[in-house]
Amino acid sequence: MTEAVSINAVEPTSAASKILKTSATLWFLTAVAGQFIFAYYILVFYGSNALQGNWDAWTKRLINGIIEGDLIGNAAVILHIVLAFVITVSGPLQLIPQIRNRFPTFHHWNGRVYILTAFVISLGALYMTWTRGIIGDLSQHISISLNAVLIMLFAAIALRYAMARQIAIHRRWALRLFLVVSGVWFFRVGFMLWMLIHQKPVGFDPETFTGPFLTFIAFGQYLLPLAILELYFRAQDRASAQGQLAMAATLVVLTILMSVGIFGAVVGMWLPLL
């Protein structure tokens, strides 16, 4: 009887762990697909217009984009766009186990490029936010700055554990880094999900691009994913079978919502410009 109870106690936990892992994989694959679409948009729209010398197209899409006479500022904008493409592509590739295991040399060098890009793009974001000005209010400027600081902090920590060969800890910090780097992408997906739900601007002024919803999503774009990731780690490490199944269900719901937001971003923001 004791043996039977023991076996029955192990099997649900093992099954729950597999379900949790599957739900996390589904979330990740959906996010990667959405980010690669975003990268394709960056490459085609910004790249093709740059090659044609059509900088006005950039200016129409960016607040204080290309400004005549501002050599340093314009260089910062161009570098930011180029690195946005690099980091959007290299980040997901760094987290795919099959690539990491089969191509370790690529994984190591791609990781170096990813971390260097994270630092440069964060410093560029701080420079553009506080010297050139962006649309939105002070809360959004602070949010961008906090996001940049977290990116650099997490990149440094992930690098430290990689160099110390503490791989398990390194991978968790790499996931945290991936989420804060993806904040800009989460913002667009979350914003379009909100617009699809309401079918009109709610909680913000579209003229000034300010309001309580935008303040919330400005911080939520990276703090909420980080919170979900910590809950996932807790479920993975210490939760019961019921806790793991609850976390798996949460990830499935979030994946569905993210998919809707990706669809909205593709149809409403990116596809019309391609």
Secondary structure, DSSP 4 states (H G I P E B T S, - for coil): -HHHHHHHHHHHHHHHHHHHHHHHHHHHHHHHHHHHHHHHHIIIIIIHHHHTT-HHHHHHHSTT-S-TT-HHHHHHHHHHHHHHHHHHHHHHHHH-HHHHHH-HHHHHHHHHHHHHHHHHHHHHHHHIIIII--SS-HHHHHHHHHHHHHHHHHHHHHHHHHHTT-HHHHHHHHHHHHHHHTHHHHHHHHHHHHHHHHSS--SSBTTTTBSHHHHHHHHHHHHHHHHHHHHHHHHHHH--HHHHHHHHHHHHHHHHHHHHHHHHHIIIIIGGG-
